[in-house]
Amino acid sequence: MSGHAHDAVTQGDRTGAPAELELDAGHGGRLPFAYAKRQGILVDEVKNGVARVLCRPNVNSLSLAEVRRYTGLPLKLEILPPDKFDSILQKSYEHGTSQAMQMIGEMGDELDLSSIAQQMSEPEDLLESEDDAPIIRLINAMLTEAVKENASDIHIEPYENRLVIRFRVDGVLREVLEPARVLAPILVSRIKVMAKLDIAEKRLPQDGRISLKIANRAVDVRVSTLPSAHGERVVLRLL
């Protein structure tokens, strides 16, 4: 297994990885959630100078090369069925949920939805970012704007060719933002992780909760997901 990992990493080093992970001296081998989910790679543990890496079956050798560079360690691979990988990924990153919510609290009013909309003219920047902060900023902007407008709900609705975010204010749903459609899966996944829902379960409705501070105000958010023909819909109810 470790020999297979070595071969994949050597090939990746020759051709160059598709997207670079930003090195952080304090990462301890932990990959950003967005990268781990998209590439299907999870650094499970580091032992005796070797990083044990869990992967989906279709893992890209170039991405493994980038993880090898990021950790600075040889990799020992373990290929898992997609459902099992997603379940372990969920449990691993639940421990980082409090950090994400702390980030949202600290951001306060630094971004609003109009700023986010302007920055998202190049949606691949958010998709290719190997830092979770951009998607957390988007969630922060939605929640902050909803609190300002006294919205009772936020609806995140994927359609075939568009993604729509609506607020319910005084009982009336209105559209407030239309991000790039390709952002739907990572946005929904991050919200599900924060609410401690099962990111691997996409066919059944789920309910959870997020408690956090926005602009020094305690906000309790009830999260509901609902499968649809074009991906999961999410309703965030602000309590």
C-alpha positions as CSV (number, residue, x, y, z in Angstrom):
1,M,0.0,0.0,0.0
2,S,2.7,2.4,1.0
3,G,4.6,1.5,-2.2
4,H,1.6,2.5,-4.3
5,A,1.4,5.8,-2.5
6,H,5.1,6.4,-3.2
7,D,4.6,5.7,-7.0
8,A,1.6,8.1,-7.2
9,V,3.5,10.9,-5.4
10,T,6.5,10.5,-7.6
11,Q,4.4,10.8,-10.7
12,G,2.6,13.9,-9.3
13,D,5.9,15.6,-8.4
14,R,7.0,15.3,-12.0
15,T,3.9,16.7,-13.6
16,G,2.9,19.3,-11.0
17,A,-0.2,19.3,-8.8
18,P,-3.4,21.0,-10.2
19,A,-3.9,23.2,-7.1
20,E,-1.5,24.2,-4.4
21,L,-2.3,23.9,-0.7
22,E,-1.1,27.0,1.1
23,L,1.5,25.9,3.7
24,D,0.7,26.7,7.3
25,A,3.3,25.8,10.0
26,G,0.5,25.0,12.4
27,H,-1.6,22.7,10.3
28,G,-0.3,19.5,11.8
29,G,-1.1,17.6,8.6
30,R,-4.8,18.5,8.7
31,L,-6.2,19.4,5.3
32,P,-8.7,22.2,4.8
33,F,-12.2,20.8,4.6
34,A,-12.9,22.1,1.1
35,Y,-9.8,20.4,-0.2
36,A,-10.4,17.1,1.6
37,K,-14.0,16.8,0.4
38,R,-13.3,17.8,-3.2
39,Q,-10.2,15.7,-3.7
40,G,-11.4,12.7,-1.6
41,I,-8.3,12.7,0.6
42,L,-8.1,12.7,4.5
43,V,-4.9,12.7,6.5
44,D,-6.1,10.3,9.3
45,E,-3.0,10.3,11.5
46,V,0.8,10.8,11.5
47,K,2.8,8.0,13.1
48,N,6.5,7.2,13.0
49,G,7.1,9.9,10.3
50,V,4.4,8.5,7.9
51,A,1.1,10.1,7.2
52,R,-1.8,7.6,7.0
53,V,-4.1,8.9,4.3
54,L,-7.7,7.7,3.6
55,C,-8.9,8.1,0.0
56,R,-11.9,7.6,-2.2
57,P,-11.3,5.0,-5.0
58,N,-10.9,7.6,-7.8
59,V,-8.3,9.7,-6.0
60,N,-6.1,11.8,-8.3
61,S,-2.4,11.1,-8.0
62,L,-1.5,14.7,-8.6
63,S,-3.6,15.7,-5.6
64,L,-1.7,13.0,-3.6
65,A,1.5,14.6,-4.7
66,E,0.3,18.0,-3.3
67,V,-0.7,16.4,0.0
68,R,2.7,14.8,0.1
69,R,4.3,18.3,-0.3
70,Y,1.9,19.8,2.2
71,T,2.6,17.2,5.0
72,G,6.3,16.8,4.1
73,L,5.9,13.1,4.9
74,P,5.6,9.9,2.9
75,L,2.1,8.7,2.5
76,K,0.5,5.4,3.4
77,L,-2.8,5.1,1.5
78,E,-6.0,3.3,2.4
79,I,-8.7,3.3,-0.3
80,L,-12.2,3.3,1.1
81,P,-15.7,3.1,-0.5
82,P,-17.1,6.6,-1.0
83,D,-19.9,6.3,1.6
84,K,-17.4,5.1,4.3
85,F,-14.9,7.8,3.3
86,D,-17.6,10.5,3.6
87,S,-18.7,9.2,7.0
88,I,-15.2,9.3,8.4
89,L,-14.6,12.8,6.8
90,Q,-17.7,14.0,8.6
91,K,-16.6,12.8,12.0
92,S,-13.1,14.1,11.5
93,Y,-14.2,17.7,10.7
94,E,-17.0,18.0,13.3
95,H,-14.2,18.7,15.8
96,G,-13.4,21.9,13.8
97,T,-16.9,23.2,13.8
98,S,-16.4,25.4,16.8
99,Q,-13.5,27.1,15.0
100,A,-15.7,27.8,12.0
101,M,-18.4,29.3,14.2
102,Q,-15.8,31.4,16.1
103,M,-14.6,32.7,12.8
104,I,-18.1,33.8,11.9
105,G,-18.5,35.5,15.3
106,E,-15.2,37.4,14.9
107,M,-16.0,38.5,11.3
108,G,-19.0,40.5,12.5
109,D,-20.0,43.0,9.8
110,E,-16.9,42.9,7.7
111,L,-18.7,41.6,4.6
112,D,-22.2,42.0,3.3
113,L,-23.9,40.1,0.6
114,S,-23.3,42.7,-2.1
115,S,-19.6,42.5,-1.5
116,I,-19.7,38.7,-1.7
117,A,-21.7,38.9,-5.0
118,Q,-19.0,41.2,-6.5
119,Q,-16.2,38.9,-5.4
120,M,-17.9,35.8,-6.8
121,S,-17.6,37.0,-10.4
122,E,-14.9,34.3,-10.5
123,P,-16.5,31.4,-8.7
124,E,-13.6,29.1,-9.4
125,D,-11.6,31.2,-6.9
126,L,-13.9,29.9,-4.1
127,L,-14.0,26.4,-5.4
128,E,-10.2,26.1,-5.8
129,S,-9.4,27.8,-2.5
130,E,-7.6,25.3,-0.2
131,D,-8.7,27.4,2.8
132,D,-12.2,27.1,4.3
133,A,-12.4,30.8,5.1
134,P,-14.0,31.9,1.8
135,I,-17.0,29.7,2.2
136,I,-17.3,30.6,5.8
137,R,-17.3,34.3,4.8
138,L,-20.2,33.6,2.5
139,I,-22.1,31.9,5.3
140,N,-21.3,34.8,7.6
141,A,-22.5,37.3,5.0
142,M,-25.8,35.5,4.6
143,L,-26.4,35.2,8.3
144,T,-25.3,38.8,9.1
145,E,-27.6,40.2,6.3
146,A,-30.5,38.1,7.5
147,V,-30.1,39.3,11.1
148,K,-30.0,42.9,9.9
149,E,-33.2,42.5,7.9
150,N,-35.0,40.6,10.7
151,A,-35.4,37.6,8.4
152,S,-36.9,34.5,9.9
153,D,-35.5,32.0,7.3
154,I,-32.7,31.7,4.8
155,H,-33.5,29.4,1.9
156,I,-30.7,27.9,-0.2
157,E,-32.2,26.5,-3.4
158,P,-30.3,24.8,-6.2
159,Y,-31.9,24.5,-9.6
160,E,-30.7,22.9,-12.8
161,N,-28.7,26.0,-13.9
162,R,-28.7,28.3,-11.0
163,L,-28.4,28.6,-7.2
164,V,-30.7,31.0,-5.4
165,I,-30.6,32.4,-1.9
166,R,-33.8,33.8,-0.5
167,F,-34.8,35.5,2.8
168,R,-38.2,35.3,4.4
169,V,-39.0,38.7,5.9
170,D,-42.5,39.4,7.3
171,G,-43.7,36.1,5.9
172,V,-42.6,36.9,2.3
173,L,-39.8,35.0,0.5
174,R,-37.6,37.2,-1.7
175,E,-34.5,36.5,-3.7
176,V,-31.3,38.2,-2.3
177,L,-28.5,36.6,-4.1
178,E,-27.7,34.2,-7.0
179,P,-24.3,32.7,-6.5
180,A,-22.6,30.5,-9.2
181,R,-24.4,27.2,-9.4
182,V,-21.2,25.2,-8.9
183,L,-20.9,26.5,-5.4
184,A,-23.9,24.7,-4.1
185,P,-22.3,21.4,-3.0
186,I,-19.5,22.9,-1.0
187,L,-21.8,25.5,0.6
188,V,-24.3,22.9,1.6
189,S,-21.6,20.5,2.9
190,R,-20.0,23.2,5.1
191,I,-23.4,24.1,6.6
192,K,-24.1,20.4,7.2
193,V,-20.8,19.9,9.0
194,M,-21.5,23.0,11.2
195,A,-24.9,21.5,12.0
196,K,-23.4,18.1,12.7
197,L,-25.5,16.5,9.9
198,D,-24.4,13.5,7.8
199,I,-22.7,14.9,4.7
200,A,-22.8,11.5,3.0
201,E,-26.6,11.3,3.3
202,K,-28.2,13.3,0.4
203,R,-31.4,11.3,-0.2
204,L,-33.2,11.8,3.1
205,P,-34.2,15.0,4.9
206,Q,-32.0,16.0,8.0
207,D,-32.4,18.4,10.8
208,G,-29.8,20.0,13.0
209,R,-28.8,23.1,14.9
210,I,-26.0,25.7,14.9
211,S,-25.4,28.1,17.8
212,L,-23.1,31.0,17.1
213,K,-22.5,34.7,17.6
214,I,-23.0,37.2,14.9
215,A,-21.9,40.8,15.5
216,N,-21.9,40.1,19.3
217,R,-25.4,38.7,19.2
218,A,-26.2,35.1,20.1
219,V,-28.1,33.4,17.3
220,D,-29.5,29.9,17.3
221,V,-30.0,28.5,13.8
222,R,-32.2,25.5,13.0
223,V,-31.0,23.7,9.9
224,S,-33.2,21.6,7.7
225,T,-32.1,19.8,4.5
226,L,-34.4,18.4,1.8
227,P,-33.4,16.4,-1.2
228,S,-34.4,17.7,-4.6
229,A,-33.9,16.9,-8.3
230,H,-31.0,19.3,-8.5
231,G,-29.3,18.8,-5.1
232,E,-30.1,19.4,-1.5
233,R,-32.1,22.4,-0.5
234,V,-31.3,24.0,2.9
235,V,-33.5,26.1,5.2
236,L,-31.8,28.0,8.0
237,R,-34.3,29.2,10.5
238,L,-33.0,32.0,12.8
239,L,-34.3,31.7,16.3
